[in-house]
Structure formats: structure tokens, C-alpha cells
Amino acid sequence: MFNDMKVAVRLAVLAGMLVILMILIGIMGIKGMRDANQGMHTVYADRVVPMRDLKDVIDNFALIMVDVPQKTVKGIITPQEALKITQETLPATEKLWETYLGTFLIDEEKALIKKAAPLISNSQQQLRELQSWYAGNNIDSINTFTQTGIYPIFDPLNEVFTELNKLQVRVAEQEFIRSTERYESTLVSNSIIIIISIVIAIILSFIIARSLLKQLGGEPNYTAEVIHHIAQGDLSVSVALKANDDSSILFAIRQMVV
């Protein structure tokens, strides 16, 4: 087949095959990088950021439900200062919680959120009462809350948020494992294609070189040397042929000078 092709076509076939294989390797490499980037985005946007926000939410609840009331009772801060802290912190906390609810949530996460919803509602109701006590300087009610009311409300909420944070870590780990598997799969696939490309390049190069040598009848330098002698008028030049050569350029030259 190659013997019937022009030299340029043969070389184009070789180059074309290599280009196609390189494009295939490139496509698979880009796909692998895209998958890895998507995995990193998932870990960051849907796990790392929510983990940070969940910590801020529970820390804020701890501040305005545990720390601030106790400091108020002990006289470390005034009820007016406690009211200001609560009024500033609670809306920011609620916004963080709503932001978290807008991220990608798995089923296990949704179940924990469903469990957390009434606890958050109960905490918000209690915080509204605290704000009214701060506004009215009702230290007795605040003191009673610090003695008996804090932990029955805060502890269950803290437990759910602890579970949510552990879940973020577990899901992030699972995504990391999947990303590693995708990387290894892409590495193996690309390695196989590279090896195949090398083998194909070697085979095509051998076939093309063999077909060219068959048409010439020998090495290009030797063929050029014979032609040079004939061009100088030396028709006595000896033309060496390979066994069973009856169609090459050197064969035709030998027929001409014999």
C-alpha cells in the first residue's frame, strides 16, 4: 500500500497519526484536569466553606446564649451591652445558616438539618426573650436562665452541629479519594495511549522507511553516488542490488548501464 503512495503522503500519514494520538492525549489530560478542578471546587465550596460557616454559627450561638448571659449576671458587661452584642450577632448568624442551606446538601446532611431546624427555632425564641430581659434590666430572669436554661437548649444544638462538621470532613475525604482514583485512572489511560503512540510511530516509521528503501533499492546516499557517477559519464559503475530486487530505482539504473 505504501509503495503506491507519494513520499509526502507517507510522511503525512505518519504525522497525522501522531497528531491524532497527541490530540487524544491532550483531550484526556484536559478532562482529567477538569475533573480534578471540579473535585477541588466541590471540596472547597460545598465542604470547607460550610465547615467554616457551621463553626461560626455554633460559636455565635455559644457567645450569645452562654457567654453573654453569664457575663451579664456577673456584671462583666451591662444588659445594654449584652443587648447590643445579641442584636448584632444573631442576624449575622442567621445569614450564615441560610448561606449554608444554599450549598449542595447530601441526604444525610438534609436529615441533620431537619433535626437542627427545631433546635435553632427554639434557640431563636430564647434569644428573643433574653433581649427583652436585657432591655428591661431583668437580671433575675437572666440569672435563672444561666442556672437552668442554657444547656438544655444549647447542648442538643451543639451536638447536631458537631455531627454536621464531622459529616463535612467525611464527605471531603470521600471526594478526595474519588479525585485520587480519577487521577490514577487518567494517568493509566494516558500512559497506555503514550505507549501505543510510541509503538505506532515506530511501526509506521519502519514501514515508511522500508518502502522508501525498497523503491530506491538501497540507501539514499548510495543511490545518489551511483547517479552521480552516471551523470559524470561513468557507465562502468557497479550497481549493487539486494536479492530479488527487480523494481527499484537502482535496478532500473543497472539495466540502463549494463
C-alpha positions in Angstrom: 0.0 0.0 0.0 2.8 2.5 1.0 4.7 1.7 -2.2 1.9 3.3 -4.2 1.9 6.5 -2.2 3.9 9.6 -2.8 6.6 10.3 -0.2 4.8 13.3 1.0 1.6 11.3 1.6 3.5 8.7 3.5 5.1 11.3 5.8 1.7 13.0 6.2 0.2 9.7 7.3 2.9 9.3 9.9 2.5 12.9 11.1 -1.3 12.6 11.0 -1.4 9.5 13.2 0.9 11.1 15.7 -1.1 14.3 15.7 -4.3 12.4 16.3 -2.8 10.5 19.2 -1.4 13.7 20.7 -4.8 15.3 20.4 -6.4 12.3 22.2 -3.8 12.5 24.9 -4.5 16.2 25.2 -8.2 15.7 25.4 -7.9 13.1 28.1 -5.4 15.3 30.0 -7.8 18.3 29.9 -10.7 16.1 31.0 -8.6 14.8 33.9 -7.6 18.4 34.9 -11.3 19.5 34.6 -12.4 16.6 36.8 -9.7 17.3 39.4 -10.6 21.0 39.4 -14.3 20.1 39.9 -13.4 17.9 42.7 -11.4 20.6 44.4 -14.2 23.1 43.9 -16.7 20.6 45.4 -14.4 20.1 48.4 -13.9 23.8 48.9 -17.3 25.3 48.1 -19.5 22.5 49.5 -17.4 21.3 52.4 -14.6 23.6 53.5 -16.7 26.8 53.4 -19.7 25.2 55.0 -17.5 23.8 57.7 -16.2 27.3 58.4 -19.7 28.7 58.4 -21.1 26.0 60.7 -18.3 26.6 63.2 -19.1 30.4 63.1 -22.8 29.7 63.6 -22.4 27.4 66.6 -19.7 29.7 68.0 -22.0 32.7 67.7 -24.8 30.8 69.4 -22.4 29.9 72.2 -21.5 33.6 72.5 -25.0 35.0 72.8 -26.6 32.1 74.6 -23.9 31.1 77.0 -21.1 33.6 77.3 -23.1 36.9 77.1 -25.8 36.0 79.7 -23.2 34.7 82.2 -21.1 37.8 81.8 -24.2 40.0 82.3 -25.1 38.2 85.5 -21.6 38.5 86.8 -21.6 42.2 86.0 -18.7 41.9 83.5 -20.9 43.6 80.9 -24.1 45.6 81.2 -27.5 44.5 80.0 -27.4 47.2 77.4 -24.0 45.9 76.1 -25.4 42.3 76.1 -28.4 43.5 74.1 -26.2 45.2 71.5 -24.0 42.1 71.1 -27.0 39.9 70.7 -28.7 42.2 68.2 -25.6 42.4 66.1 -24.6 38.7 66.3 -28.0 37.0 65.8 -28.8 38.4 62.3 -25.3 37.6 61.1 -25.6 34.0 62.5 -29.0 33.5 60.8 -27.5 34.8 57.5 -24.6 32.3 57.8 -27.1 29.5 58.4 -29.1 30.4 55.3 -25.9 30.6 53.2 -25.0 27.1 54.3 -28.5 25.8 53.4 -27.9 27.1 49.9 -24.9 24.8 49.3 -25.0 21.3 47.8 -26.5 19.0 50.5 -26.4 15.2 50.6 -29.3 13.2 52.1 -27.5 12.6 55.4 -26.9 16.3 55.6 -30.5 17.1 55.0 -31.6 14.7 57.8 -29.3 16.5 60.2 -30.6 19.9 59.1 -34.1 18.7 59.7 -33.0 17.7 63.1 -31.4 21.1 63.7 -34.3 23.2 62.5 -36.5 23.0 65.7 -33.4 23.4 67.9 -32.4 26.6 66.0 -36.0 27.8 66.3 -36.1 27.2 70.0 -32.7 29.0 70.4 -34.0 32.0 68.4 -37.1 32.1 70.6 -35.0 32.0 73.8 -32.7 34.7 72.4 -35.7 37.0 71.8 -36.6 36.5 75.5 -33.1 37.3 76.5 -33.2 40.5 74.5 -36.4 41.6 76.3 -34.7 40.8 79.7 -31.7 42.9 78.7 -33.9 45.8 77.6 -35.8 45.6 80.9 -32.7 45.0 83.1 -34.3 41.8 84.3 -31.2 40.3 85.9 -33.2 37.7 87.9 -34.7 36.1 84.8 -31.2 36.2 83.1 -29.7 34.6 86.2 -32.4 31.8 86.2 -31.7 31.2 82.6 -27.9 30.8 83.2 -28.6 28.4 86.0 -31.1 26.1 84.4 -32.0 27.2 80.9 -28.7 27.4 78.9 -27.6 23.8 78.4 -30.9 22.1 77.8 -31.2 24.4 74.8 -27.6 24.7 73.7 -26.2 21.2 74.2 -28.6 19.4 71.7 -27.9 22.2 69.1 -24.1 21.9 69.7 -24.4 18.1 69.2 -26.1 18.4 65.8 -23.6 21.0 64.6 -20.8 18.7 65.7 -22.3 15.9 63.6 -22.6 18.3 60.7 -19.0 19.3 60.9 -17.9 15.7 61.1 -20.0 15.0 58.0 -18.2 17.7 56.1 -14.9 16.1 56.9 -16.1 12.7 55.9 -17.6 13.8 52.6 -14.5 15.9 51.8 -12.4 12.7 52.4 -14.6 10.7 50.1 -14.3 13.4 47.4 -10.5 13.3 47.9 -10.5 9.6 47.4 -12.6 9.9 44.2 -10.3 12.6 42.9 -7.3 10.4 43.5 -9.0 7.5 41.7 -9.8 9.8 38.8 -6.2 11.0 38.7 -4.9 7.4 38.7 -7.3 6.4 36.0 -6.3 9.3 33.8 -2.6 8.6 34.4 -3.0 4.9 33.4 -5.1 5.8 30.3 -2.7 8.5 29.2 0.3 6.2 29.8 -1.3 3.5 27.7 -2.0 5.9 24.9 1.5 7.3 25.0 2.9 3.7 24.8 0.6 2.9 21.9 1.6 6.2 20.2 5.3 5.3 20.5 4.7 1.8 19.2 2.6 3.1 16.2 5.2 5.8 15.5 8.0 3.1 15.4 5.9 0.7 13.3 4.9 3.5 10.8 8.4 4.9 10.6 9.8 1.4 9.9 7.2 0.7 7.2 7.7 4.0 5.5 11.5 3.7 5.7 11.3 0.2 4.4 9.0 1.2 1.5 11.3 4.1 0.5 14.4 1.9 0.6 12.6 -0.7 -1.4 11.8 1.8 -4.1 15.3 3.3 -4.1 16.9 -0.2 -3.9 19.4 0.9 -1.3 20.4 3.8 1.0 19.8 7.3 -0.4 23.5 8.2 -0.2 24.5 5.1 -2.2 21.8 5.8 -4.8 22.9 9.4 -5.1 26.5 8.2 -5.5 25.6 5.9 -8.4 23.6 8.5 -10.1 26.5 11.0 -9.7 28.9 8.6 -11.5 26.5 8.1 -14.3 25.9 11.8 -14.6 29.7 12.2 -15.0 29.6 9.7 -17.9 30.9 6.7 -16.0 28.7 3.9 -17.3 31.0 1.3 -15.9 29.9 1.9 -12.4 28.9 -1.2 -10.4 25.4 -1.2 -9.1 24.8 -3.4 -6.1 21.3 -4.7 -5.8 19.5 -6.5 -3.0 18.2 -10.1 -3.5 15.0 -10.3 -5.6 15.2 -6.6 -6.5 13.5 -6.2 -9.8 11.6 -2.9 -9.5 13.8 -0.3 -7.6 15.4 2.8 -9.0 18.8 1.1 -8.6 17.6 -1.9 -10.6 16.4 0.5 -13.4 19.8 2.2 -13.4 21.7 -1.1 -13.5 19.5 -2.1 -16.5 20.4 1.1 -18.2 24.2 0.8 -17.7 24.6 -2.9 -18.4 
